[in-house]
């Protein structure tokens, strides 16, 4: 019986084979991060079926435009930075191949009655679900900046009981990779408390 030394051809071949196998496994998990999270759905794709995801949603808020508008020129939606960033966030979550989500997870935009109907219609055409909520404007909370007048209205997110879980994302956030697995992270699992 011969011993295998570190310089023997059989040992070098075995080490090379193990190295290639580990590279293949590593690359397959990096290419398909959802493979390690079977519960969250399939990788975004332009072709093929999508897995159905439990009743969860990505949600953002869009209040009324409070910027200054020159009365001498027509209103341009591109002047509303929050509206533009809401559309960008929607694109990232619904259509981006690198940061996009499972197609069965909806993107919901919560709006107030002051959000222009044209903006609502455009968001719906982009693929978002638009839900109007009643404004909360308590007399004791006076915002230091007019653009913050609807911030208390974000509390209406807790009324979105048609979803088992929501992930709220401010519209000015930049999504750089898939977020689907957040709904299945241990930290987000519903905890039952004692009935004392």
C-alpha positions in Angstrom: 0.0 0.0 0.0 1.5 3.3 -1.0 1.3 6.5 1.0 -0.1 9.7 -0.6 2.2 12.6 -0.3 1.3 16.2 -0.8 3.2 16.3 -4.1 1.8 13.0 -5.5 -0.3 13.4 -8.7 -3.3 11.6 -7.1 -3.3 14.0 -4.1 -2.9 17.1 -6.3 -5.8 15.8 -8.5 -8.0 15.2 -5.5 -7.3 18.7 -4.1 -8.0 20.3 -7.5 -11.3 18.4 -7.7 -12.3 19.5 -4.2 -11.4 23.1 -5.0 -13.5 23.1 -8.2 -16.4 21.5 -6.4 -16.3 24.2 -3.6 -16.1 27.0 -6.2 -19.2 25.5 -8.0 -21.2 25.4 -4.9 -20.2 28.9 -3.8 -21.0 30.4 -7.2 -24.4 28.7 -7.4 -25.4 30.2 -4.1 -24.2 33.7 -5.1 -26.0 33.5 -8.4 -29.3 32.4 -6.8 -29.5 33.8 -3.3 -33.1 32.5 -3.0 -31.8 29.0 -3.2 -31.0 29.1 0.5 -34.4 30.6 1.3 -36.9 28.3 -0.3 -39.8 29.9 1.4 -39.4 33.4 -0.1 -40.2 32.8 -3.8 -38.2 32.5 -7.0 -35.5 34.7 -8.4 -36.9 37.6 -10.5 -37.2 36.5 -14.0 -38.8 37.7 -17.2 -39.8 34.1 -18.0 -41.4 31.3 -16.0 -43.8 31.0 -13.1 -43.5 32.8 -9.8 -44.0 31.3 -6.4 -47.0 32.6 -4.5 -45.9 34.4 -1.4 -48.1 34.7 1.8 -50.0 37.9 2.2 -47.1 40.4 2.6 -46.3 43.7 1.0 -43.7 46.4 0.6 -45.2 49.7 1.6 -44.2 53.4 1.2 -46.0 56.7 1.9 -46.6 59.6 -0.5 -48.1 62.8 0.9 -49.2 65.9 -0.9 -46.6 68.0 -2.7 -45.6 70.9 -0.5 -42.8 72.5 -2.5 -43.0 75.9 -4.0 -44.6 76.1 -7.4 -44.1 79.0 -9.8 -47.6 80.2 -10.7 -46.3 81.3 -14.1 -45.5 77.8 -15.3 -47.5 74.6 -15.3 -47.1 72.1 -12.5 -44.5 69.5 -13.4 -44.6 66.2 -11.4 -40.8 66.0 -11.7 -40.6 68.9 -9.3 -42.0 66.7 -6.5 -38.9 64.9 -5.3 -40.9 62.5 -3.1 -43.1 61.5 -6.0 -40.1 60.8 -8.2 -38.3 58.8 -5.5 -41.5 56.8 -4.9 -41.5 55.9 -8.6 -37.8 54.9 -8.4 -38.5 52.8 -5.4 -41.4 51.1 -7.2 -39.1 50.4 -10.2 -36.4 48.9 -7.9 -38.9 46.6 -6.1 -41.1 45.6 -9.1 -38.9 45.6 -12.2 -35.2 45.6 -11.4 -33.4 42.3 -12.1 -30.9 42.8 -9.3 -33.0 44.4 -6.6 -36.4 43.3 -7.7 -38.8 41.3 -5.6 -40.8 38.2 -6.2 -43.6 39.3 -8.5 -46.3 38.1 -6.1 -45.2 40.6 -3.4 -47.1 43.8 -4.0 -45.7 47.3 -3.8 -48.2 49.5 -1.9 -48.2 53.3 -1.9 -50.2 54.9 0.9 -51.5 58.3 -0.1 -53.7 61.1 1.3 -56.7 62.8 -0.3 -54.4 65.6 -1.2 -52.1 63.5 -3.4 -52.9 64.5 -7.0 -55.0 62.0 -9.0 -52.6 62.1 -11.9 -49.7 60.9 -9.6 -51.9 58.1 -8.3 -52.8 57.0 -11.8 -49.2 57.0 -12.9 -48.2 54.9 -9.9 -50.9 52.4 -10.6 -49.8 52.2 -14.3 -46.3 51.5 -12.9 -47.7 48.5 -11.1 -48.2 49.8 -7.6 -51.3 49.4 -5.4 -52.4 52.8 -4.3 -54.4 53.0 -1.0 -55.8 56.3 0.2 -55.9 56.9 4.0 -57.4 59.7 6.1 -54.8 62.3 7.2 -53.8 62.5 10.8 -53.2 66.1 11.8 -53.3 66.6 15.5 -53.4 70.2 16.7 -50.5 69.6 19.1 -48.0 68.5 16.5 -46.8 71.4 14.5 -44.2 70.4 12.0 -41.1 72.6 11.6 -41.2 72.2 7.9 -44.3 72.1 5.6 -43.2 68.8 4.0 -43.5 67.0 7.3 -47.2 67.9 7.7 -48.3 64.3 6.9 -45.8 62.4 9.0 -48.3 61.4 11.6 -50.4 59.9 8.9 -47.8 57.2 8.5 -49.4 55.7 11.7 -52.2 54.6 9.4 -49.8 51.8 8.2 -50.9 49.9 11.3 -54.4 49.8 9.8 -53.2 47.8 6.7 -54.6 44.6 8.3 -55.3 43.0 4.9 -51.6 42.0 5.0 -50.1 39.6 7.5 -46.8 41.5 7.4 -45.6 44.7 5.7 -42.1 46.1 5.2 -42.2 49.9 5.3 -39.6 51.6 3.2 -39.2 55.4 3.0 -39.5 56.5 -0.6 -36.0 58.1 -0.5 -34.3 54.8 0.2 -32.2 53.1 -2.5 -32.7 49.3 -2.7 -29.6 47.5 -3.9 -30.5 43.9 -3.5 -33.6 41.7 -3.0 -35.5 42.1 0.2 -37.9 39.2 0.0 -36.3 37.2 2.8 -37.0 39.9 5.3 -40.5 38.5 5.7 -39.0 35.1 6.7 -36.2 36.3 9.0 -36.4 34.9 12.5 -36.6 38.4 13.9 -39.9 39.1 12.0 -41.7 35.9 13.0 -44.9 36.6 14.8 -44.4 35.9 18.5 -47.2 34.6 20.7 -47.4 36.1 24.1 -49.1 34.7 27.2 -52.7 35.6 27.8 -52.3 36.8 31.3 
